[in-house]
Amino acid sequence: MMRRLSGWGRWPVVESEWLAPARREDARAALAATEGVVARGNGRAYGDAAIGARATLSARGLDRMIAFDAATGLLTLEAGVLLSDVVDAFGPRGFFPVVVPGTRLVTIGGAIAADVHGKNHHRDGGFGDHLVSLVLATASGDVLTCSREENAELFAATVGGMGLTGTILEATIRLRRVETGWIRQTTVVAQDLAAAIATLDGADATTYSVAWIDCVARGAALGRSLVFLGEHATRADLDGSAARNPFPPIPAPRLAVPIDAPGFALAHWSVAAFNEAYFRLGARKAGAPFTVAAGPYFFPLDGVGDWNRIYGRRGFVQHQCVLPTATGPAALAEMLDRIAARGDASFLAVLKKLGRANGLLSFPLEGWTLALDFPVTPGLLDFLEELDAIVVKAGGRLYLAKDARQSRATFEAGYGAAVDRFRALRRSLDPTGRVASRQSLRLGL
Ligand SMILES: Cc1cc2nc3c(=O)[nH]c(=O)nc-3n(C[C@H](O)[C@H](O)[C@H](O)COP(=O)(O)OP(=O)(O)OC[C@H]3O[C@@H](n4cnc5c(N)ncnc54)[C@H](O)[C@@H]3O)c2cc1C
């Protein structure tokens, strides 16, 4: 069966053969029998990473949980299980994934393949740091167990390897113990970029930290932000209705965007008005800590179904870079200045501090990551190349899970020597390049 596929940004849209095995053996056989194929989880990567060069293998049929050990927090499950199912099943029992991205609607396979990071990367590392082992089907039809002890090179290449080493069938991950399903949040107002960076820098001991930047602000207010700090709340932190309900369920989306929004919905004045209101509202909550349910704290956008339609029919592109600690602040200021001057800044501009990466092609570097959404408009791609040039000059790189358009040169400059090591491993594993995505063709991976 053929399907029109895109990533979460709904750009580009590509026809692909659709393979949907329900069992591991069928997934292994489909991979071994198909040319130009890549696995797909829940399609939350923004660009073309989860679209096969010719065919796309959905791993969503591999959705069984296999074993859980409450003494160690180790959970073994198939790769197509959604992180939301893990949170729903184990949250009320006092366990939570150590690393969660900004949406829980991702599969375990997708979280490993992108080595996703959360608001705690500076303290706890990425998803791969809490992965004990995985079972991988390769292009040759082999099924290999990989861990730090067994097939260690393949393990390191699969964490952050964007599905290009094969299809992950199963994984064992470590969950952390939590006393409640609430977060104790503190909001800090930062009046400019330097203040936002200083606040995040000063929050190294805090488990979760992230800044929302008003990227419409210019001049002295360039980079003004709300910084959200958080810790898992203990039972003693709760009172009132929270104390009576220590593990609040995460509700399904209450709203959904019913149609593609018209172009004017994201005009500069509406984004500017939204940002102003959001900043003022957030600033009112600044100061004393308060408790908030884990769901809205970690996954604020999951409350609105199909929110990607708000950018209209032409779709949108996310630009997420990471910049080294030393060169980052000046490069961030230059990027924010150009974005504010261009006048199509987005609602979503997020700044986080990252620590060191573990996978061969994992995105993080010690430094600053900035994520921005842009609706696809004429001239956008040229403008993003300008931002890329700032990133490359500062020694940074772009996140493959958000990428739909970076050039091979930008990618190679950003990921350096790891690219050739990854290519060499791929050649030995899959000499004719049977496993391939639209992204891997574009980047020569
Ligand atoms: C609202 C939103 C917020 C986000 N926030 C964050 C964030 O804070 N931090 C962050 O790191 N990311 C974030 N992301 C990105 C998202 O976490 C990653 O793109 C993740 O990989 C998506 O998982 P998925 O299951 O949807 O995978 P897909 O998008 O379907 O695939 C992503 C990649 O994983 C590979 N893959 C999927 N399943 C398998 C498998 N079984 N075996 C081998 N390869 C596989 C695909 O080939 C592809 O290369 C966000 C995305 C959205 C939409």
The ligand as a Gaussian input file, in Angstrom:
#p B3LYP/6-31G(d) Opt

LIG

0 1
 C        5.630000      18.637000      20.336000
 C        6.972000      17.958000      20.211000
 C        7.907000      18.175000      21.203000
 C        9.154000      17.545000      21.124000
 N       10.041000      17.779000      22.117000
 C       11.256000      17.184000      22.086000
 C       12.194000      17.372000      23.143000
 O       11.937000      18.099000      24.109000
 N       13.369000      16.716000      23.054000
 C       13.680000      15.891000      22.018000
 O       14.766000      15.301000      22.015000
 N       12.804000      15.686000      20.996000
 C       11.609000      16.315000      21.019000
 N       10.707000      16.093000      19.998000
 C       11.096000      15.203000      18.887000
 C       10.707000      13.737000      19.151000
 O       10.925000      13.402000      20.507000
 C       11.586000      12.827000      18.303000
 O       11.490000      13.172000      16.953000
 C       11.236000      11.336000      18.424000
 O       12.194000      10.619000      17.674000
 C        9.856000      11.010000      17.876000
 O        9.561000       9.652000      18.125000
 P        8.563000       8.859000      17.151000
 O        8.226000       7.567000      17.796000
 O        7.433000       9.734000      16.749000
 O        9.539000       8.571000      15.946000
 P        9.413000       8.961000      14.399000
 O        9.227000      10.418000      14.277000
 O        8.437000       8.090000      13.736000
 O       10.908000       8.581000      13.934000
 C       12.016000       9.345000      14.371000
 C       13.317000       8.604000      14.026000
 O       13.358000       7.383000      14.760000
 C       13.521000       6.278000      13.887000
 N       12.753000       5.172000      14.464000
 C       11.474000       5.178000      14.907000
 N       11.150000       3.957000      15.376000
 C       12.234000       3.159000      15.191000
 C       12.507000       1.795000      15.463000
 N       11.612000       0.969000      16.006000
 N       13.733000       1.327000      15.127000
 C       14.679000       2.132000      14.578000
 N       14.458000       3.428000      14.315000
 C       13.255000       3.931000      14.630000
 C       12.986000       6.758000      12.539000
 O       13.594000       6.044000      11.477000
 C       13.386000       8.211000      12.550000
 O       14.718000       8.355000      12.120000
 C        9.458000      16.695000      20.031000
 C        8.500000      16.474000      19.030000
 C        7.262000      17.100000      19.119000
 C        6.240000      16.860000      18.038000

